[in-house]
Amino acid sequence: MIGSYFDFVNLLFLGFVSMGTLPYLYSRYEKEVDYHAGKMSRKMSKMFKRFDSRVLNKIPRGPAKEKKYS
């Protein structure tokens, strides 16, 4: 899907531009980035716990197979 919007040279260029600018922006706005990243991490953890309890725990699992030792 990404290939229909960008070709390889453009993606390579965007990668180099990002590698040059993102460290500078992070060092400048470190507190804000860390705050929002922590907030997003807690939100994703909460969403996964909810998904785990509502969906994954309802999948029936068979008995655990014992390992054969030779």
Buried (B, 14 or more C-beta within 10 A) or exposed (E): EEEEEEEEEEEEEEEEEEEEEEEEEEEEEEEEBEEEEEEEEEEEEEEEEEEEEEEEEEEEEEEEEEEEEE
